[in-house]
Amino acid sequence: MGVNLNIGIIFLVALLISSESRFVNKKAKERRSATCYANNKTYNLGETIVYHTVTDPVDDAMCKMCECSARGITGCAHYFCDLGLGVRPSLCDNWITMEGKCCPICETCTKKNAKPWIKRLSSGACHECSCNGEIIGCQHVWCAPCPGVTVNIPGKCCPQCTPTTQPPDFTIQLSTTPSAPKFPNFPGFPFGKRGAISADEQPDDKENDKEEE
């Protein structure tokens, strides 16, 4: 009887292990086959689901990022979009949303080797823009007036300026025959008039010698 009891216990344990194994395999199969449906698309287990909320203007856009799990769509987080420092929505002609990307992207920045561009607003302001990966960057540019011919430069707000007006010439006319200097007409120049003695009035040294004898 003891032998039969042991056999029964062994059989029961084996049955429990088999049932548990089938239960684990079923759950694993369910997890592997779990899918989520959102945005008119089916997502597999572990994939990120992005819900875009594009507003007008686009800089107020938001998004919600979630995860497809065995329990359905979980782990959702809300984000406000930042288009970039100093970037206005009007500086890009076409903002688009991309699969897996939270915020709108300027379509130009989705292209390889995107070239810089300029954007003139209705206010007359001009901005020079370029792409750093998928991020747009713009800066406002002021152009000085050009007193001449201008040639536009692709991707630049300010044209190349070639002045056509020359500054006035200043000339000084020189005399070809300089005049002789004029001196004052009085006796004793340049020693002065008062106390001056002319050559005719100089005393004779010889007469002075005779008087002394």
ZAMARGU-4260 file (C-alpha; in steps of 0.2 Angstrom, whole numbers, plus 5000, padded with zeros to 4 digits):
<rodrens>
0) 5000/5000/5000 | 5014/5011/5004 | 5021/5009/4986 | 5004/5013/4978 | 5004/5029/4989
5) 5021/5035/4983 | 5016/5031/4965 | 5000/5042/4967 | 5010/5056/4974 | 5022/5056/4960
10) 5008/5055/4947 | 5000/5070/4955 | 5016/5080/4956 | 5019/5077/4938 | 5001/5082/4933
15) 5003/5099/4942 | 5020/5102/4934 | 5012/5098/4917 | 4997/5110/4920 | 5009/5124/4926
20) 5020/5122/4911 | 5005/5123/4899 | 4998/5138/4909 | 5015/5147/4907 | 5017/5143/4889
25) 5000/5150/4886 | 5004/5166/4894 | 5020/5168/4885 | 5011/5165/4869 | 4998/5178/4873
30) 5012/5191/4877 | 5021/5187/4861 | 5005/5189/4851 | 4999/5205/4860 | 4995/5219/4849
35) 4988/5237/4851 | 4977/5246/4839 | 4979/5265/4838 | 4981/5279/4825 | 4972/5267/4812
40) 4987/5256/4814 | 4992/5240/4823 | 5007/5241/4835 | 5017/5226/4842 | 5021/5223/4860
45) 5034/5235/4866 | 5032/5248/4852 | 5029/5266/4855 | 5013/5274/4851 | 5013/5293/4848
50) 4997/5303/4847 | 5000/5320/4839 | 4990/5336/4843 | 4995/5349/4830 | 4988/5366/4833
55) 4987/5383/4824 | 5000/5390/4827 | 5010/5375/4827 | 5021/5380/4841 | 5007/5376/4853
60) 5007/5358/4847 | 5007/5344/4860 | 5009/5325/4859 | 5006/5310/4870 | 5018/5295/4870
65) 5012/5278/4876 | 5018/5260/4875 | 5010/5244/4868 | 5010/5231/4882 | 5002/5215/4886
70) 4989/5225/4896 | 4986/5236/4881 | 4991/5254/4879 | 5000/5260/4895 | 5013/5271/4901
75) 5007/5287/4893 | 5016/5304/4895 | 5011/5321/4888 | 5023/5333/4881 | 5023/5351/4875
80) 5032/5354/4859 | 5047/5366/4857 | 5050/5370/4839 | 5067/5378/4843 | 5075/5393/4851
85) 5069/5409/4842 | 5060/5399/4829 | 5043/5405/4823 | 5030/5394/4815 | 5030/5405/4799
90) 5049/5402/4796 | 5045/5385/4789 | 5033/5383/4775 | 5027/5365/4779 | 5027/5357/4797
95) 5024/5338/4796 | 5022/5324/4809 | 5032/5308/4808 | 5029/5291/4815 | 5038/5289/4832
100) 5042/5308/4833 | 5033/5318/4846 | 5033/5335/4839 | 5031/5342/4821 | 5046/5344/4811
105) 5050/5356/4797 | 5049/5346/4781 | 5065/5354/4774 | 5075/5346/4789 | 5069/5329/4784
110) 5079/5329/4768 | 5098/5325/4767 | 5110/5339/4765 | 5096/5352/4767 | 5103/5369/4761
115) 5101/5385/4771 | 5086/5396/4766 | 5079/5413/4770 | 5062/5418/4775 | 5055/5436/4773
120) 5040/5439/4784 | 5026/5451/4779 | 5033/5464/4792 | 5049/5465/4781 | 5060/5456/4793
125) 5072/5443/4785 | 5078/5427/4794 | 5092/5415/4789 | 5087/5397/4793 | 5096/5381/4793
130) 5094/5363/4799 | 5104/5354/4812 | 5098/5337/4809 | 5079/5337/4811 | 5080/5353/4821
135) 5077/5370/4813 | 5087/5386/4818 | 5084/5404/4813 | 5091/5421/4816 | 5085/5438/4812
140) 5096/5448/4800 | 5097/5467/4797 | 5104/5473/4781 | 5113/5490/4779 | 5107/5501/4764
145) 5117/5499/4748 | 5122/5515/4738 | 5125/5505/4722 | 5122/5489/4713 | 5115/5474/4723
150) 5117/5455/4719 | 5106/5443/4729 | 5116/5428/4737 | 5106/5412/4739 | 5102/5408/4757
155) 5107/5425/4763 | 5096/5440/4768 | 5109/5454/4763 | 5114/5455/4745 | 5132/5459/4739
160) 5134/5477/4737 | 5144/5486/4724 | 5145/5505/4728 | 5143/5516/4712 | 5144/5533/4720
165) 5162/5540/4723 | 5166/5552/4737 | 5169/5570/4731 | 5187/5575/4727 | 5195/5589/4737
170) 5209/5598/4727 | 5221/5612/4732 | 5227/5624/4718 | 5245/5628/4719 | 5254/5643/4712
175) 5266/5640/4698 | 5277/5655/4701 | 5278/5660/4719 | 5279/5678/4723 | 5294/5687/4731
180) 5292/5690/4750 | 5288/5707/4755 | 5297/5716/4769 | 5292/5731/4779 | 5299/5747/4771
185) 5307/5756/4786 | 5326/5759/4791 | 5334/5747/4802 | 5324/5732/4797 | 5325/5718/4803
190) 5331/5726/4819 | 5316/5737/4822 | 5313/5756/4819 | 5316/5763/4836 | 5335/5765/4840
195) 5340/5758/4824 | 5355/5766/4815 | 5358/5765/4797 | 5374/5761/4788 | 5376/5780/4784
200) 5375/5785/4802 | 5388/5773/4808 | 5403/5783/4816 | 5420/5782/4808 | 5432/5772/4818
205) 5447/5781/4812 | 5439/5798/4818 | 5436/5791/4835 | 5454/5786/4836 | 5460/5804/4832
210) 5449/5812/4845 | 5456/5800/4858 | 5474/5806/4854
</rodrens>
